[in-house]
């Protein structure tokens, strides 16, 4: 049984949080660099390698274990788990909306939303632009944190609907459903000031302007930047979980 070689240490940021470590290890699993049966280094070695605390390493490992990507054997160590075959129905029953976190929601959005930019700019009509203008105006006019969150999701749902693709719309609706159960109540300080909401609304206004200019590349870049920034902010609030 092999002891896997970890990624180049030069690629690792200083003082990563749980999400950073989780992504690095998961990337090694997804790429095949860490194969089923490989033993992971002990937490002390991982902490030294990543420049993170053992608490951070432990939380990242717990998340991977919960996902059944790794498994622990008492007295032997932690190993990459064998792939599990399961039906879609069984998978859905284990991973229902109540098990996801805000980080999971934003990761899903970051994967999906920039990808529909070409459809979005190609299929948008003048009526769509008017509808999206009303939605962005509601976002800009929101005076409370809750109003702002709802208006933000309404605007992004409006973007998805503009693709005229019912499957993409359904996927985004499932994401909205999941985020309602994802523990956003813990993020009380997220966009809780007028300044923060103004900045977020301005970022969304730039996205709409790019769509109206039918610039798919810029739309994609702005969506990635906006959602990536949100993900980093949420990960910061979750850093001590």
C-alpha positions in Angstrom: 0.0 0.0 0.0 1.5 3.3 -1.0 2.0 6.5 0.9 0.9 9.2 -1.5 3.1 12.1 -2.4 1.3 15.4 -1.6 1.1 18.4 -4.0 4.0 20.8 -4.3 4.3 22.8 -1.1 5.1 26.0 -3.1 1.4 25.9 -4.3 0.1 26.1 -0.7 -0.9 29.5 0.8 0.2 30.4 4.2 -2.2 29.8 7.1 -5.0 28.2 5.1 -8.4 27.7 6.7 -10.5 24.5 6.7 -12.0 25.2 3.3 -8.5 25.7 1.7 -7.2 22.4 3.1 -10.4 20.5 2.3 -10.2 21.7 -1.4 -6.5 20.8 -1.7 -7.0 17.3 -0.4 -10.2 16.8 -2.4 -8.4 17.9 -5.5 -5.8 15.3 -4.9 -8.5 12.7 -4.6 -10.4 13.9 -7.7 -7.3 14.0 -9.8 -6.2 10.5 -8.8 -3.0 11.7 -7.2 -4.4 10.1 -4.0 -5.8 6.7 -4.9 -8.1 4.3 -3.1 -6.2 2.6 -0.4 -3.5 5.3 -0.1 -2.7 6.3 3.5 -2.9 10.0 4.3 -0.1 11.5 6.4 -1.1 11.9 10.1 -2.7 15.2 11.1 0.6 16.5 12.6 2.3 16.0 9.2 -0.6 17.6 7.3 -0.6 20.6 9.6 3.2 21.1 9.0 2.8 20.6 5.3 -0.1 23.0 4.9 1.1 25.5 7.5 -2.3 25.2 9.3 -3.3 24.3 12.8 -4.2 20.8 13.7 -7.7 22.0 14.5 -8.1 23.2 10.9 -6.7 19.9 9.5 -9.1 18.0 11.8 -12.1 19.9 10.5 -11.1 19.4 6.9 -10.6 15.7 7.5 -13.9 15.3 9.2 -15.7 16.9 6.3 -14.0 14.4 3.9 -14.8 11.5 6.1 -18.5 12.7 6.3 -18.5 12.6 2.5 -17.1 9.1 2.6 -14.0 10.1 0.6 -11.7 8.9 3.3 -12.0 6.4 6.2 -10.2 5.9 9.4 -8.9 2.6 10.8 -8.2 2.6 14.5 -4.5 2.0 15.1 -3.7 2.0 11.4 -4.4 5.5 10.1 -6.6 7.4 7.6 -7.0 6.0 4.1 -8.6 7.1 0.8 -11.9 5.2 0.6 -12.9 2.9 -2.1 -15.5 4.4 -4.6 -19.0 3.6 -3.6 -21.6 2.5 -6.1 -25.0 3.8 -5.3 -28.2 4.8 -7.1 -29.1 8.4 -7.6 -32.1 7.9 -5.3 -29.8 6.6 -2.5 -27.4 9.5 -3.0 -30.2 12.0 -2.8 -31.5 10.5 0.4 -28.1 10.8 2.0 -27.3 14.3 0.7 -30.6 16.1 1.1 -30.8 19.9 1.3 -30.5 19.9 5.0 -26.9 18.6 4.9 -25.4 21.4 2.9 -23.6 24.5 4.2 -23.5 28.0 2.7 -20.1 27.1 1.4 -21.6 24.2 -0.5 -24.3 26.5 -2.0 -21.8 29.0 -3.2 -19.4 26.4 -4.6 -22.3 25.0 -6.6 -23.2 28.5 -7.9 -19.6 29.2 -8.8 -19.5 26.1 -10.9 -22.9 26.6 -12.6 -23.6 30.3 -13.1 -20.5 31.5 -15.1 -21.1 28.5 -17.4 -24.3 29.7 -18.7 -23.0 33.1 -19.8 -23.0 32.3 -23.5 -26.6 31.2 -23.4 -27.5 34.2 -21.3 -26.2 36.9 -23.6 -27.3 35.1 -26.8 -30.9 34.6 -25.8 -31.6 37.8 -23.8 -34.3 40.0 -25.3 -35.2 43.6 -24.7 -38.1 42.4 -22.4 -35.5 40.4 -20.5 -33.4 43.5 -20.0 -36.4 45.4 -18.7 -37.2 42.6 -16.3 -33.6 42.3 -15.1 -33.5 46.1 -14.6 -36.5 45.9 -12.3 -34.8 43.1 -10.3 -31.5 44.9 -10.0 -33.4 48.0 -8.9 -35.1 46.0 -6.2 -31.6 44.8 -5.1 -30.3 48.4 -5.0 -33.3 49.6 -3.1 -33.3 46.9 -0.4 -33.0 48.4 3.1 -32.6 45.3 5.2 -30.2 42.4 5.1 -33.1 39.9 4.5 -34.6 42.0 1.7 -31.1 42.3 0.1 -30.6 38.5 0.2 -34.0 37.7 -1.3 -33.5 40.4 -4.0 -30.1 39.0 -4.8 -31.3 35.5 -5.4 -34.3 36.9 -7.4 -31.9 38.7 -9.7 -29.7 35.7 -10.3 -32.7 33.5 -10.8 -33.8 36.0 -13.4 -30.4 35.7 -15.1 -30.8 31.9 -15.2 -34.4 32.2 -16.6 -33.1 34.4 -19.4 -31.2 31.4 -20.8 -34.6 29.8 -21.7 -33.2 26.5 -20.4 -35.7 24.9 -18.0 -33.1 22.4 -16.7 -30.7 25.2 -15.7 -33.6 27.0 -14.1 -34.7 23.9 -12.1 -31.1 23.4 -10.9 -30.9 26.9 -9.7 -34.3 26.6 -8.0 -32.9 23.6 -6.2 -29.9 25.6 -5.1 -32.2 28.3 -3.7 -34.2 25.6 -1.8 -31.0 24.2 -0.4 -29.6 27.6 0.7 -32.8 28.2 2.8 -31.7 25.2 4.9 -28.0 25.8 4.8 -27.5 27.7 8.1 -27.3 31.3 6.8 -28.5 32.4 10.2 -25.0 32.0 11.5 -23.8 34.6 9.0 -25.3 37.6 10.8 -22.6 40.0 9.8 -22.8 39.2 6.0 -23.9 42.3 4.1 -25.3 43.8 7.4 -24.1 47.4 6.5 -25.4 49.8 3.9 -21.8 50.1 2.5 -21.5 46.3 2.0 -24.9 46.1 0.3 -24.1 49.0 -2.0 -20.8 47.3 -3.0 -22.6 44.0 -3.7 -25.4 45.7 -5.7 -22.8 47.5 -7.7 -21.1 44.2 -8.6 -24.4 42.8 -9.8 -25.1 46.0 -11.8 -21.8 45.4 -13.6 -22.9 41.9 -14.5 -26.2 43.2 -15.9 -24.3 45.8 -17.9 -22.1 43.1 -19.4 -25.2 41.0 -20.3 -26.8 44.0 -22.0 -23.6 44.6 -24.0 -23.8 40.9 -25.0 -20.2 40.3 -23.7 -20.2 36.7 -22.7 -16.5 36.7 -21.6 -16.9 39.7 -19.4 -20.2 38.3 -18.0 -18.4 35.1 -17.1 -15.5 36.9 -15.5 -17.7 39.1 -13.4 -19.9 36.2 -12.2 -16.8 34.3 -11.2 -15.4 37.3 -9.4 -18.6 38.1 -7.6 -19.3 34.6 -6.5 -15.7 33.9 -5.7 -15.6 37.0 -3.4 -18.8 35.8 -1.7 -17.3 32.4 -1.2 -14.1 33.8 0.4 -16.2 36.0 2.7 -18.4 33.1 3.9 -15.3 30.9 4.3 -13.8 33.6 6.5 -16.9 33.5 8.8 -16.6 29.7 8.9 -12.9 29.6 9.6 -13.3 28.7 13.3 -16.0 26.1 12.8 
